Amino acid sequence: MLTPRRSYEEELLDMGVGTDQDVAENLLDLRRTNRYLGGTRTVLKALEASHYGVTQDGLSLLDVGTGSADIPMSVVRWCRTRGIEPSITALDVSERNLRVARANFSIGPEVSLLRADALDLPFPANSFDYVTASQFLHHFRDEDVIRLMRGFAEVARRAIIIHDLVRNLVPYYLFRAAGAVFLKSFMTRNDGAISVLRGFTVEELGDLADRAGLDRVKVSRTFPYRLSLIADVNGS
C-alpha cells in the first residue's frame, strides 16, 4: 500500500527550467542530500571494500549524471588520504549543469567534466576501474535503465556502484513536509518529491540488473529510504 506505481513525471531540472542561479541552488541542495542521506557514503564504502589491498595503485572512475561533481571530489579526497592517484571523469548530458558546476563549486584537476549522453557512452570497453551513478537511474524508464547498466558494465573493469531512491509514500510525504522548511531551491522542493515517486524497490532494481545481464550483484536498502547496488564486473 505504501509503494505506488512508478511515476514518469518530468523534473524541472531535466526540462531546463530556471536560471543558472536556480540551478546552482538546486545542485547545492543535491550535494547536501548526497552528503547526509547516503549517496557519498555508499560510493566510498563500496570503494573501500573493492579497492582494499591495492591502495597504492591508481584509481580511475566514471561518475555518470554527475551534477555538481560532488561525489567525484569526495572520491578525490578519499584517494588522497590513502596515497592513491585518482583520475575521474564526471559526465553529465546537461551543459548547463556543467557550466554551473565550473562557476560555483571547487573542482580539482583530478576531475574532468565531460558533456555526453549516458545512453551512448563515448568510451571503449574497460576504460575505468569503477562506474558510479547517484540519484540518476530514476530519471529513466525501465528499458533505458537496462541500457544504462549494460553500458556501465562494458566500460567498467572492477565494479559498478549505484545509489538511488526507494519509492515509498513515507519518504514522499516526509520530503514534502521537510522540504518546505529546509530546502532553499524551489526546483529541489518540486523535483525531490517527483524523484521519490520515480524510485525503485529492492526487487525492481535487482530485476533490472538481472535483465541487463549483470551478475555478482548486491542490492541493499539503506537508511533513510535509499538503495545501493554494487555489481562486481570481473569477480575481483
N, CA, C and O of each residue as an XYZ file, in Angstrom:
944
protein
N       0.811     -1.211      0.000
C       0.000      0.000      0.000
C       0.848      1.266      0.000
O       0.410      2.316     -0.472
N       2.057      1.163      0.529
C       2.924      2.332      0.606
C       3.848      2.470     -0.595
O       4.645      3.406     -0.664
N       3.744      1.530     -1.552
C       4.589      1.574     -2.745
C       3.719      1.845     -3.963
O       3.120      0.915     -4.505
N       3.634      3.094     -4.405
C       2.782      3.415     -5.555
C       3.436      2.979     -6.856
O       4.610      2.609     -6.888
N       2.664      3.029     -7.915
C       3.195      2.758     -9.246
C       4.254      3.814     -9.596
O       4.122      4.978     -9.216
N       5.299      3.406    -10.319
C       6.351      4.366    -10.711
C       5.772      5.520    -11.515
O       5.002      5.318    -12.454
N       6.150      6.716    -11.137
C       5.767      7.909    -11.883
C       6.823      8.208    -12.947
O       8.005      7.910    -12.772
N       6.375      8.794    -14.036
C       7.311      9.256    -15.062
C       7.144     10.747    -15.324
O       7.473     11.243    -16.401
N       6.627     11.453    -14.322
C       6.532     12.907    -14.433
C       7.935     13.504    -14.556
O       8.852     13.114    -13.833
N       8.089     14.449    -15.476
C       9.404     15.026    -15.735
C       9.757     16.056    -14.664
O       8.894     16.783    -14.172
N      11.035     16.102    -14.317
C      11.511     17.031    -13.300
C      11.908     18.364    -13.935
O      12.272     18.423    -15.109
N      11.832     19.429    -13.139
C      12.120     20.766    -13.651
C      13.548     20.876    -14.170
O      13.788     21.484    -15.213
N      14.497     20.288    -13.443
C      15.893     20.376    -13.873
C      16.082     19.737    -15.240
O      16.817     20.262    -16.077
N      15.429     18.615    -15.470
C      15.536     17.930    -16.758
C      14.846     18.706    -17.877
O      15.206     18.570    -19.046
N      13.850     19.522    -17.515
C      13.111     20.307    -18.501
C      13.836     21.609    -18.871
O      13.403     22.321    -19.777
N      14.927     21.919    -18.180
C      15.653     23.148    -18.466
C      15.067     24.386    -17.820
O      15.386     25.507    -18.216
N      14.205     24.192    -16.821
C      13.576     25.320    -16.128
C      14.610     26.023    -15.251
O      15.502     25.375    -14.704
N      14.495     27.351    -15.113
C      15.298     28.080    -14.144
C      16.526     28.750    -14.719
O      16.998     28.414    -15.805
N      17.029     29.710    -13.958
C      18.257     30.418    -14.297
C      19.459     29.627    -13.794
O      19.305     28.627    -13.094
N      20.655     30.083    -14.157
C      21.859     29.437    -13.637
C      21.906     29.509    -12.111
O      22.370     28.569    -11.466
N      21.435     30.605    -11.529
C      21.409     30.710    -10.078
C      20.438     29.707     -9.471
O      20.723     29.116     -8.430
N      19.295     29.515    -10.115
C      18.342     28.496     -9.656
C      18.983     27.108     -9.683
O      18.810     26.317     -8.755
N      19.715     26.825    -10.745
C      20.372     25.521    -10.869
C      21.454     25.365     -9.812
O      21.612     24.288     -9.237
N      22.201     26.437     -9.551
C      23.243     26.380     -8.522
C      22.641     26.047     -7.163
O      23.197     25.239     -6.418
N      21.513     26.662     -6.837
C      20.849     26.379     -5.561
C      20.347     24.942     -5.517
O      20.438     24.282     -4.483
N      19.819     24.458     -6.634
C      19.361     23.072     -6.714
C      20.513     22.099     -6.532
O      20.398     21.136     -5.774
N      21.624     22.342     -7.222
C      22.780     21.450     -7.113
C      23.368     21.481     -5.707
O      23.868     20.465     -5.224
N      23.314     22.631     -5.048
C      23.782     22.709     -3.668
C      22.914     21.850     -2.756
O      23.431     21.162     -1.876
N      21.606     21.884     -2.960
C      20.721     21.005     -2.198
C      21.050     19.536     -2.446
O      21.056     18.734     -1.512
N      21.323     19.182     -3.702
C      21.645     17.793     -4.030
C      22.966     17.366     -3.401
O      23.119     16.213     -2.999
N      23.920     18.290     -3.313
C      25.174     17.985     -2.625
C      24.912     17.655     -1.161
O      25.507     16.728     -0.611
N      24.026     18.408     -0.539
C      23.705     18.150      0.874
C      23.035     16.791      1.041
O      23.351     16.054      1.975
N      22.108     16.454      0.140
C      21.432     15.166      0.277
C      22.410     14.017      0.050
O      22.320     13.001      0.738
N      23.335     14.148     -0.887
C      24.349     13.111     -1.075
C      25.222     12.969      0.163
O      25.582     11.860      0.559
N      25.556     14.094      0.766
C      26.440     14.066      1.930
C      25.765     13.466      3.153
O      26.368     12.669      3.871
N      24.515     13.848      3.390
C      23.863     13.466      4.642
C      22.901     12.291      4.517
O      22.540     11.684      5.525
N      22.485     11.964      3.306
C      21.478     10.909      3.146
C      21.995      9.704      2.366
O      21.205      8.894      1.882
N      23.307      9.580      2.243
C      23.843      8.292      1.841
C      24.501      8.162      0.497
O      25.196      7.170      0.276
N      24.332      9.103     -0.430
C      24.917      8.921     -1.749
C      26.427      8.842     -1.714
O      27.021      7.931     -2.291
N      27.052      9.794     -1.038
C      28.511      9.803     -0.930
C      28.995      8.605     -0.132
O      29.966      7.952     -0.515
N      28.332      8.316      0.960
C      28.733      7.203      1.827
C      28.672      5.873      1.082
O      29.554      5.031      1.249
N      27.641      5.675      0.260
C      27.513      4.437     -0.498
C      28.708      4.221     -1.410
O      29.265      3.124     -1.469
N      29.098      5.266     -2.119
C      30.217      5.146     -3.056
C      31.524      4.876     -2.318
O      32.274      3.977     -2.699
N      31.803      5.640     -1.269
C      33.075      5.485     -0.561
C      33.169      4.142      0.147
O      34.238      3.533      0.184
N      32.058      3.678      0.709
C      32.065      2.369      1.365
C      32.338      1.259      0.352
O      33.081      0.322      0.645
N      31.749      1.356     -0.824
C      31.979      0.338     -1.860
C      33.410      0.379     -2.359
O      34.010     -0.668     -2.599
N      33.968      1.574     -2.521
C      35.362      1.683     -2.933
C      36.288      1.085     -1.885
O      37.256      0.397     -2.210
N      35.978      1.358     -0.625
C      36.798      0.812      0.464
C      36.842     -0.705      0.395
O      37.904     -1.306      0.558
N      35.706     -1.322      0.157
C      35.646     -2.780      0.102
C      36.306     -3.327     -1.153
O      37.036     -4.317     -1.084
N      36.063     -2.701     -2.295
C      36.553     -3.231     -3.563
C      38.028     -2.955     -3.771
O      38.734     -3.767     -4.368
N      38.507     -1.803     -3.280
C      39.891     -1.409     -3.555
C      40.858     -1.836     -2.455
O      42.047     -1.524     -2.513
N      40.347     -2.548     -1.456
C      41.193     -2.977     -0.349
C      42.343     -3.852     -0.863
O      42.136     -4.759     -1.670
N      43.545     -3.566     -0.386
C      44.705     -4.373     -0.751
C      45.459     -3.873     -1.961
O      46.556     -4.359     -2.238
N      44.904     -2.907     -2.699
C      45.608     -2.367     -3.870
C      45.637     -0.844     -3.786
O      45.527     -0.153     -4.799
N      45.787     -0.332     -2.566
C      45.629      1.101     -2.345
C      46.774      1.929     -2.906
O      46.657      3.153     -2.978
N      47.865      1.311     -3.302
C      48.940      2.089     -3.911
C      48.763      2.240     -5.417
O      49.492      2.998     -6.056
N      47.818      1.537     -5.972
C      47.538      1.674     -7.400
C      46.750      2.945     -7.653
O      46.136      3.494     -6.738
N      46.765      3.414     -8.889
C      45.888      4.500     -9.278
C      44.447      4.015     -9.349
O      44.182      2.813     -9.361
N      43.533      4.957     -9.396
C      42.120      4.623     -9.458
C      41.465      5.489    -10.511
O      41.567      6.715    -10.470
N      40.787      4.846    -11.463
C      40.047      5.589    -12.473
C      38.554      5.348    -12.270
O      38.121      4.236    -11.970
N      37.779      6.415    -12.441
C      36.356      6.337    -12.123
C      35.565      7.230    -13.063
O      35.984      8.341    -13.388
N      34.418      6.731    -13.495
C      33.455      7.493    -14.278
C      32.220      7.717    -13.419
O      31.590      6.761    -12.969
N      31.871      8.986    -13.191
C      30.651      9.316    -12.453
C      29.625      9.821    -13.460
O      29.837     10.846    -14.109
N      28.520      9.105    -13.586
C      27.518      9.392    -14.610
C      26.362     10.192    -13.999
O      25.860      9.856    -12.926
N      25.951     11.251    -14.697
C      24.940     12.139    -14.160
C      25.478     12.908    -12.982
O      24.845     12.968    -11.928
N      26.644     13.497    -13.155
C      27.435     13.994    -12.029
C      26.882     15.235    -11.362
O      27.192     15.490    -10.198
N      26.063     16.027    -12.072
C      25.545     17.247    -11.458
C      26.647     18.237    -11.154
O      27.234     18.811    -12.071
N      26.939     18.447     -9.875
C      27.985     19.396     -9.473
C      29.317     18.723     -9.208
O      30.244     19.368     -8.717
N      29.436     17.435     -9.523
C      30.678     16.667     -9.337
C      31.072     16.576     -7.865
O      32.261     16.518     -7.549
N      30.099     16.564     -6.970
C      30.417     16.455     -5.541
C      30.932     15.070     -5.170
O      31.864     14.952     -4.376
N      30.342     14.030     -5.730
C      30.834     12.688     -5.424
C      32.236     12.465     -5.986
O      33.075     11.917     -5.272
N      32.538     12.860     -7.232
C      33.932     12.772     -7.677
C      34.924     13.471     -6.753
O      36.003     12.936     -6.501
N      34.588     14.643     -6.248
C      35.515     15.331     -5.356
C      35.639     14.619     -4.011
O      36.703     14.653     -3.392
N      34.575     13.981     -3.556
C      34.682     13.171     -2.340
C      35.602     11.978     -2.568
O      36.369     11.599     -1.683
N      35.523     11.384     -3.765
C      36.423     10.288     -4.094
C      37.867     10.776     -4.156
O      38.776     10.074     -3.711
N      38.084     11.952     -4.695
C      39.433     12.528     -4.731
C      39.996     12.648     -3.323
O      41.141     12.264     -3.082
N      39.208     13.178     -2.386
C      39.680     13.331     -1.008
C      39.942     11.971     -0.367
O      40.912     11.802      0.371
N      39.064     10.996     -0.655
C      39.269      9.640     -0.152
C      40.590      9.068     -0.665
O      41.342      8.450      0.089
N      40.862      9.277     -1.940
C      42.107      8.772     -2.531
C      43.334      9.436     -1.921
O      44.332      8.768     -1.650
N      43.268     10.737     -1.706
C      44.414     11.468     -1.169
C      44.845     10.930      0.181
O      46.041     10.848      0.460
N      43.886     10.560      1.027
C      44.224     10.068      2.363
C      44.807      8.664      2.326
O      45.314      8.176      3.336
N      44.739      8.012      1.174
C      45.223      6.640      1.059
C      46.386      6.501      0.083
O      46.804      5.388     -0.238
N      46.897      7.607     -0.377
C      48.026      7.558     -1.289
C      47.707      7.010     -2.661
O      48.577      6.455     -3.332
N      46.453      7.162     -3.084
C      46.012      6.672     -4.385
C      45.936      7.847     -5.354
O      45.460      8.925     -4.997
N      46.399      7.639     -6.557
C      46.328      8.669     -7.592
C      45.011      8.528     -8.351
O      44.833      7.555     -9.084
N      44.072      9.488     -8.194
C      42.782      9.357     -8.857
C      42.749     10.010    -10.239
O      43.408     11.020    -10.483
N      41.977      9.415    -11.124
C      41.684     10.003    -12.429
C      40.191      9.813    -12.668
O      39.726      8.694    -12.883
N      39.445     10.912    -12.631
C      37.990     10.813    -12.601
C      37.377     11.618    -13.735
O      37.754     12.765    -13.974
N      36.428     11.004    -14.428
C      35.622     11.688    -15.436
C      34.214     11.860    -14.889
O      33.556     10.891    -14.512
N      33.763     13.116    -14.852
C      32.427     13.445    -14.338
C      31.558     13.817    -15.527
O      31.759     14.859    -16.152
N      30.590     12.961    -15.836
C      29.813     13.077    -17.070
C      28.402     13.565    -16.768
O      27.765     13.120    -15.813
N      27.931     14.479    -17.590
C      26.547     14.942    -17.496
C      26.084     15.323    -18.898
O      26.862     15.866    -19.682
N      24.841     15.046    -19.213
C      24.319     15.395    -20.526
C      24.005     16.882    -20.627
O      23.886     17.423    -21.727
N      23.871     17.545    -19.475
C      23.468     18.950    -19.444
C      24.677     19.876    -19.423
O      25.431     19.897    -18.451
N      24.858     20.631    -20.482
C      25.918     21.632    -20.498
C      25.668     22.680    -19.423
O      26.612     23.226    -18.853
N      24.403     22.960    -19.147
C      24.079     23.937    -18.116
C      24.567     23.464    -16.747
O      25.168     24.240    -16.004
N      24.317     22.207    -16.409
C      24.807     21.686    -15.137
C      26.313     21.822    -15.023
O      26.827     22.239    -13.985
N      27.024     21.469    -16.092
C      28.483     21.526    -16.064
C      28.972     22.968    -15.977
O      29.946     23.251    -15.279
N      28.310     23.874    -16.676
C      28.679     25.291    -16.612
C      28.505     25.832    -15.196
O      29.376     26.529    -14.675
N      27.385     25.509    -14.587
C      27.120     25.962    -13.218
C      28.102     25.323    -12.246
O      28.561     25.983    -11.314
N      28.430     24.057    -12.446
C      29.398     23.389    -11.573
C      30.757     24.066    -11.642
O      31.393     24.292    -10.613
N      31.209     24.392    -12.855
C      32.505     25.065    -13.004
C      32.509     26.428    -12.311
O      33.509     26.822    -11.711
N      31.401     27.136    -12.397
C      31.343     28.507    -11.895
C      31.141     28.592    -10.390
O      31.511     29.593     -9.777
N      30.559     27.557     -9.781
C      30.118     27.695     -8.397
C      30.764     26.732     -7.404
O      30.658     26.938     -6.195
N      31.427     25.695     -7.886
C      31.954     24.679     -6.973
C      33.420     24.414     -7.286
O      33.846     24.470     -8.440
N      34.178     24.126     -6.242
C      35.610     23.858     -6.398
C      35.807     22.439     -6.911
O      35.521     21.472     -6.204
N      36.283     22.320     -8.112
C      36.512     21.020     -8.739
C      37.991     20.897     -9.055
O      38.536     21.689     -9.824
N      38.639     19.908     -8.466
C      40.080     19.757     -8.593
C      40.519     19.271     -9.952
O      39.702     18.841    -10.766
N      41.828     19.341    -10.198
C      42.363     18.932    -11.503
C      42.254     17.433    -11.758
O      42.396     16.985    -12.896
N      42.007     16.664    -10.720
C      41.854     15.216    -10.898
C      40.540     14.856    -11.569
O      40.355     13.723    -12.014
N      39.611     15.832    -11.644
C      38.270     15.577    -12.178
C      38.097     16.309    -13.501
O      38.266     17.527    -13.569
N      37.760     15.569    -14.550
C      37.476     16.140    -15.862
C      35.970     16.133    -16.092
O      35.335     15.080    -16.051
N      35.404     17.307    -16.334
C      33.978     17.404    -16.631
C      33.752     17.155    -18.117
O      34.456     17.709    -18.961
N      32.770     16.322    -18.428
C      32.525     15.937    -19.814
C      31.031     15.943    -20.097
O      30.250     15.355    -19.348
N      30.638     16.599    -21.166
C      29.244     16.537    -21.605
C      29.086     15.371    -22.571
O      29.737     15.331    -23.615
N      28.230     14.430    -22.225
C      27.984     13.267    -23.083
C      26.686     12.602    -22.639
O      26.196     12.837    -21.534
N      26.142     11.775    -23.516
C      24.892     11.052    -23.273
C      25.209      9.731    -22.582
O      25.956      8.911    -23.114
N      24.645      9.528    -21.405
C      24.904      8.295    -20.660
C      24.427      7.060    -21.399
O      24.946      5.968    -21.171
N      23.439      7.213    -22.288
C      22.940      6.077    -23.055
C      23.834      5.733    -24.240
O      23.616      4.730    -24.920
N      24.819      6.553    -24.478
C      25.759      6.313    -25.585
C      27.147      6.755    -25.123
O      27.691      7.744    -25.616
N      27.709      6.016    -24.178
C      28.968      6.410    -23.571
C      30.097      6.413    -24.604
O      30.258      5.442    -25.344
N      30.880      7.495    -24.661
C      31.916      7.623    -25.690
C      33.262      7.048    -25.261
O      34.295      7.699    -25.419
N      33.256      5.825    -24.717
C      34.481      5.220    -24.209
C      34.590      3.779    -24.701
O      33.574      3.105    -24.872
N      35.803      3.307    -24.928
C      35.969      1.889    -25.263
C      35.739      1.008    -24.043
O      35.644      1.501    -22.918
N      35.653     -0.261    -24.268
C      35.435     -1.220    -23.184
C      36.567     -1.146    -22.165
O      37.721     -0.893    -22.508
N      36.208     -1.373    -20.908
C      37.178     -1.458    -19.809
C      37.996     -0.177    -19.646
O      39.200     -0.229    -19.397
N      37.334      0.968    -19.787
C      38.042      2.244    -19.707
C      38.287      2.708    -18.276
O      39.224      3.468    -18.028
N      37.452      2.259    -17.323
C      37.520      2.759    -15.955
C      37.491      1.598    -14.966
O      36.890      0.557    -15.227
N      38.152      1.796    -13.828
C      38.025      0.803    -12.759
C      36.590      0.731    -12.264
O      36.042     -0.354    -12.068
N      35.985      1.905    -12.063
C      34.650      1.970    -11.469
C      33.746      2.900    -12.267
O      34.195      3.882    -12.858
N      32.462      2.561    -12.266
C      31.432      3.474    -12.769
C      30.440      3.703    -11.636
O      29.940      2.754    -11.033
N      30.163      4.976    -11.353
C      29.216      5.321    -10.301
C      28.075      6.149    -10.876
O      28.233      6.852    -11.874
N      26.918      6.047    -10.218
C      25.756      6.858    -10.586
C      24.899      7.030     -9.339
O      24.394      6.053     -8.787
N      24.737      8.271     -8.898
C      23.977      8.545     -7.688
C      22.733      9.362     -8.013
O      22.820     10.409     -8.655
N      21.590      8.885     -7.574
C      20.304      9.538     -7.813
C      20.117      9.872     -9.303
O      19.689     10.966     -9.671
N      20.452      8.900    -10.124
C      20.452      9.108    -11.573
C      19.496      8.174    -12.300
O      18.760      8.615    -13.182
N      19.494      6.896    -11.947
C      18.728      5.933    -12.722
C      17.231      6.216    -12.681
O      16.518      5.890    -13.630
N      16.741      6.821    -11.592
C      15.298      7.041    -11.507
C      14.788      8.040    -12.538
O      13.578      8.173    -12.722
N      15.692      8.743    -13.211
C      15.287      9.665    -14.268
C      14.844      8.930    -15.537
O      14.329      9.556    -16.463
N      15.038      7.608    -15.587
C      14.831      6.851    -16.816
C      13.763      5.783    -16.646
O      13.531      5.280    -15.547
N      13.119      5.449    -17.754
C      12.205      4.312    -17.785
C      13.003      3.008    -17.735
O      14.208      2.987    -17.983
N      12.305      1.931    -17.412
C      12.985      0.665    -17.140
C      13.890      0.214    -18.284
O      15.024     -0.201    -18.046
N      13.405      0.289    -19.516
C      14.216     -0.208    -20.627
C      15.509      0.598    -20.780
O      16.543      0.050    -21.161
N      15.447      1.874    -20.487
C      16.668      2.682    -20.561
C      17.577      2.433    -19.366
O      18.798      2.532    -19.489
N      16.999      2.110    -18.211
C      17.833      1.719    -17.067
C      18.647      0.479    -17.422
O      19.826      0.389    -17.079
N      18.026     -0.469    -18.101
C      18.736     -1.678    -18.537
C      19.864     -1.308    -19.493
O      20.976     -1.821    -19.364
N      19.591     -0.427    -20.445
C      20.638      0.031    -21.374
C      21.777      0.706    -20.635
O      22.947      0.482    -20.945
N      21.437      1.528    -19.663
C      22.469      2.211    -18.891
C      23.357      1.209    -18.162
O      24.583      1.317    -18.201
N      22.745      0.248    -17.507
C      23.529     -0.738    -16.763
C      24.444     -1.532    -17.686
O      25.589     -1.815    -17.335
N      23.945     -1.891    -18.857
C      24.795     -2.612    -19.811
C      25.978     -1.757    -20.248
O      27.098     -2.253    -20.376
N      25.724     -0.471    -20.477
C      26.811      0.431    -20.842
C      27.820      0.582    -19.727
O      29.026      0.604    -19.974
N      27.332      0.688    -18.489
C      28.242      0.791    -17.350
C      29.133     -0.445    -17.262
O      30.340     -0.337    -17.047
N      28.523     -1.624    -17.432
C      29.285     -2.874    -17.325
C      30.339     -2.981    -18.417
O      31.401     -3.568    -18.210
N      30.045     -2.418    -19.564
C      31.015     -2.506    -20.666
C      32.261     -1.679    -20.389
O      33.368     -2.108    -20.718
N      32.106     -0.507    -19.794
C      33.266      0.371    -19.622
C      33.950      0.196    -18.276
O      35.036      0.740    -18.076
N      33.349     -0.549    -17.337
C      33.938     -0.748    -16.015
C      34.809     -2.000    -15.992
O      34.469     -3.024    -16.584
N      35.940     -1.893    -15.295
C      36.827     -3.042    -15.122
C      36.596     -3.776    -13.811
O      36.761     -4.994    -13.739
N      36.213     -3.035    -12.769
C      36.112     -3.652    -11.440
C      34.668     -3.725    -10.928
O      34.176     -4.807    -10.608
N      33.998     -2.585    -10.853
C      32.674     -2.610    -10.232
C      31.830     -1.431    -10.684
O      32.338     -0.393    -11.109
N      30.514     -1.630    -10.575
C      29.517     -0.579    -10.773
C      28.917     -0.275     -9.403
O      28.574     -1.187     -8.651
N      28.792      1.007     -9.087
C      28.269      1.437     -7.783
C      27.114      2.402     -8.040
O      27.312      3.485     -8.590
N      25.918      2.006     -7.642
C      24.722      2.807     -7.908
C      24.032      3.134     -6.588
O      23.905      2.282     -5.708
N      23.595      4.368     -6.467
C      22.820      4.808     -5.302
C      21.557      5.479     -5.819
O      21.618      6.340     -6.697
N      20.403      5.078     -5.268
C      19.164      5.701     -5.737
C      18.114      5.676     -4.641
O      18.419      5.387     -3.484
N      16.881      5.980     -5.009
C      15.814      6.244     -4.053
C      14.825      5.084     -3.962
O      14.500      4.439     -4.959
N      14.357      4.838     -2.738
C      13.268      3.886     -2.527
C      11.946      4.590     -2.822
O      11.677      5.668     -2.292
N      11.140      3.986     -3.654
C       9.812      4.535     -3.961
C       8.830      4.114     -2.871
O       8.479      2.941     -2.746
N       8.402      5.088     -2.097
C       7.543      4.789     -0.960
C       6.853      6.074     -0.538
O       7.437      7.155     -0.623
N       5.618      5.960     -0.087
C       4.856      7.157      0.286
C       5.356      7.806      1.568
O       5.144      9.000      1.775
N       6.022      7.034      2.438
C       6.536      7.638      3.673
C       7.595      8.698      3.366
O       7.441      9.835      3.813
N       8.672      8.381      2.621
C       9.634      9.450      2.307
C       9.040     10.544      1.437
O       9.473     11.694      1.507
N       8.059     10.204      0.622
C       7.418     11.223     -0.212
C       6.780     12.298      0.653
O       7.018     13.487      0.443
N       5.967     11.886      1.631
C       5.290     12.883      2.466
C       6.259     13.551      3.441
O       6.096     14.728      3.765
N       7.268     12.807      3.913
C       8.285     13.429      4.756
C       9.037     14.505      3.989
O       9.322     15.575      4.525
N       9.357     14.217      2.728
C      10.067     15.196      1.907
C       9.203     16.423      1.673
O       9.683     17.552      1.771
N       7.944     16.209      1.367
C       7.058     17.335      1.117
C       6.980     18.242      2.342
O       6.957     19.466      2.213
N       6.941     17.641      3.530
C       6.837     18.439      4.753
C       8.155     19.115      5.098
O       8.184     20.311      5.391
N       9.252     18.351      5.065
C      10.540     18.899      5.475
C      11.128     19.821      4.419
O      11.797     20.801      4.746
N      10.877     19.504      3.139
C      11.460     20.307      2.069
C      11.001     21.748      2.104
O      11.767     22.657      1.781
N       9.762     21.963      2.492
C       9.241     23.328      2.553
C       9.978     24.164      3.585
O      10.003     25.392      3.494
N      10.582     23.498      4.571
C      11.267     24.200      5.654
C      12.769     24.303      5.402
O      13.366     25.358      5.616
N      13.384     23.198      4.943
C      14.839     23.101      4.934
C      15.487     23.319      3.568
O      16.693     23.559      3.506
N      14.742     23.247      2.493
C      15.351     23.364      1.175
C      15.184     24.764      0.618
O      14.095     25.338      0.657
N      16.274     25.307      0.101
C      16.255     26.674     -0.428
C      15.653     26.739     -1.819
O      14.948     27.691     -2.153
N      15.931     25.725     -2.631
C      15.593     25.773     -4.046
C      14.164     25.297     -4.314
O      13.771     24.221     -3.864
N      13.397     26.092     -5.040
C      12.061     25.651     -5.448
C      12.152     24.446     -6.375
O      11.243     23.617     -6.417
N      13.266     24.353     -7.128
C      13.440     23.213     -8.020
C      13.621     21.930     -7.224
O      13.055     20.895     -7.577
N      14.402     21.989     -6.160
C      14.605     20.800     -5.331
C      13.316     20.386     -4.647
O      13.005     19.197     -4.565
N      12.562     21.367     -4.153
C      11.305     21.039     -3.483
C      10.344     20.332     -4.436
O       9.625     19.418     -4.033
N      10.331     20.750     -5.683
C       9.476     20.099     -6.681
C      10.059     18.761     -7.127
O       9.380     17.735     -7.091
N      11.312     18.783     -7.544
C      11.908     17.606     -8.172
C      12.156     16.481     -7.179
O      12.069     15.306     -7.536
N      12.467     16.837     -5.918
C      12.742     15.799     -4.938
C      11.536     14.908     -4.691
O      11.660     13.688     -4.590
N      10.378     15.527     -4.596
C       9.157     14.738     -4.393
C       8.871     13.848     -5.597
O       8.503     12.683     -5.449
N       9.045     14.412     -6.793
C       8.854     13.610     -8.009
C       9.851     12.457     -8.049
O       9.501     11.337     -8.421
N      11.096     12.738     -7.663
C      12.140     11.714     -7.703
C      11.778     10.506     -6.851
O      12.000      9.366     -7.260
N      11.222     10.752     -5.668
C      10.825      9.640     -4.805
C       9.822      8.742     -5.516
O       9.918      7.517     -5.438
N       8.867      9.341     -6.203
C       7.848      8.561     -6.908
C       8.388      7.905     -8.171
O       7.726      7.044     -8.750
N       9.577      8.300     -8.605
C      10.225      7.660     -9.751
C      11.237      6.606     -9.323
O      11.890      5.987    -10.163
N      11.367      6.403     -8.010
C      12.369      5.483     -7.490
C      12.010      4.017     -7.696
O      11.147      3.679     -8.507
N      12.693      3.152     -6.941
C      12.600      1.711     -7.145
C      12.377      1.002     -5.806
O      12.537      1.593     -4.738
N      12.009     -0.261     -5.888
C      12.115     -1.168     -4.752
C      13.399     -1.991     -4.931
O      13.994     -2.012     -6.009
N      13.806     -2.658     -3.864
C      14.971     -3.537     -3.960
C      14.765     -4.578     -5.058
O      15.668     -4.845     -5.852
N      13.576     -5.158     -5.093
C      13.291     -6.216     -6.067
C      13.321     -5.687     -7.499
O      13.823     -6.357     -8.402
N      12.790     -4.497     -7.702
C      12.778     -3.917     -9.042
C      14.185     -3.629     -9.536
O      14.520     -3.942    -10.678
N      15.014     -3.032     -8.681
C      16.368     -2.704     -9.118
C      17.177     -3.972     -9.374
O      17.966     -4.034    -10.317
N      16.977     -4.976     -8.534
C      17.653     -6.254     -8.766
C      17.204     -6.915    -10.058
O      18.020     -7.487    -10.781
N      15.907     -6.839    -10.354
C      15.390     -7.419    -11.589
C      15.950     -6.695    -12.814
O      16.285     -7.333    -13.812
N      16.054     -5.365    -12.744
C      16.618     -4.610    -13.864
C      18.085     -4.973    -14.078
O      18.537     -5.079    -15.218
N      18.827     -5.164    -12.996
C      20.225     -5.584    -13.115
C      20.331     -6.961    -13.750
O      21.213     -7.207    -14.572
N      19.430     -7.858    -13.366
C      19.416     -9.196    -13.948
C      19.101     -9.137    -15.442
O      19.736     -9.825    -16.241
N      18.127     -8.321    -15.814
C      17.771     -8.179    -17.224
C      18.893     -7.517    -18.028
O      18.993     -7.709    -19.240
N      19.735     -6.736    -17.344
C      20.876     -6.118    -18.020
C      22.047     -7.084    -18.170
O      23.046     -6.759    -18.813
N      21.928     -8.260    -17.583
C      22.984     -9.255    -17.688
C      24.071     -9.124    -16.649
O      25.127     -9.743    -16.784
N      23.844     -8.335    -15.616
C      24.836     -8.208    -14.556
C      24.758     -9.426    -13.641
O      23.679     -9.953    -13.370
N      25.923     -9.860    -13.176
C      25.927    -10.880    -12.137
C      26.791    -10.382    -10.984
O      27.347     -9.286    -11.044
N      26.900    -11.186     -9.946
C      27.601    -10.784     -8.718
C      27.087     -9.416     -8.256
O      27.861     -8.493     -8.003
N      25.768     -9.317     -8.155
C      25.089     -8.066     -7.815
C      24.540     -8.140     -6.398
O      23.941     -9.142     -6.007
N      24.744     -7.086     -5.640
C      24.148     -6.963     -4.319
C      23.330     -5.680     -4.273
O      23.871     -4.589     -4.449
N      22.035     -5.806     -4.039
C      21.150     -4.660     -3.897
C      20.712     -4.600     -2.442
O      20.220     -5.583     -1.888
N      20.898     -3.435     -1.832
C      20.571     -3.275     -0.421
C      19.728     -2.028     -0.204
O      19.880     -1.028     -0.907
N      18.856     -2.099      0.759
C      18.141     -0.908      1.193
C      18.911     -0.285      2.356
O      19.256     -0.975      3.315
N      19.176      1.007      2.271
C      19.947      1.691      3.286
C      19.137      2.844      3.868
O      18.172      3.312      3.264
N      19.539      3.281      5.023
C      18.856      4.387      5.697
C      19.231      5.704      5.027
O      20.397      5.868      4.669
N      18.318      6.649      4.836
C      16.875      6.522      5.039
C      16.168      6.391      3.693
O      16.199      7.325      2.892
N      15.550      5.281      3.437
C      14.810      5.041      2.203
C      15.688      5.241      0.966
O      15.301      5.914      0.011
N      16.860      4.648      1.007
C      17.782      4.682     -0.127
C      18.132      3.261     -0.549
O      17.951      2.307      0.208
N      18.637      3.140     -1.775
C      19.059      1.863     -2.323
C      20.517      1.953     -2.771
O      20.966      2.986     -3.267
N      21.233      0.869     -2.590
C      22.554      0.766     -3.184
C      22.631     -0.523     -3.997
O      22.103     -1.563     -3.602
N      23.294     -0.426     -5.128
C      23.537     -1.594     -5.974
C      25.023     -1.640     -6.266
O      25.589     -0.691     -6.809
N      25.651     -2.743     -5.903
C      27.073     -2.959     -6.189
C      27.172     -4.182     -7.092
O      26.726     -5.270     -6.730
N      27.757     -3.993     -8.260
C      27.935     -5.100     -9.197
C      29.421     -5.283     -9.484
O      30.075     -4.386    -10.016
N      29.942     -6.443     -9.130
C      31.331     -6.784     -9.402
C      31.400     -7.303    -10.836
O      30.844     -8.357    -11.146
N      32.081     -6.565    -11.707
C      32.041     -6.926    -13.118
C      33.174     -7.856    -13.531
O      33.200     -8.326    -14.668
N      34.124     -8.135    -12.615
C      35.205     -9.050    -13.012
C      35.538    -10.099    -11.967
O      36.494    -10.859    -12.123
N      34.751    -10.138    -10.905
C      34.948    -11.175     -9.906
C      36.066    -10.936     -8.935
O      36.365    -11.809     -8.121
N      36.719     -9.742     -8.992
C      37.829     -9.475     -8.072
C      37.301     -9.107     -6.704
O      38.083     -8.846     -5.789
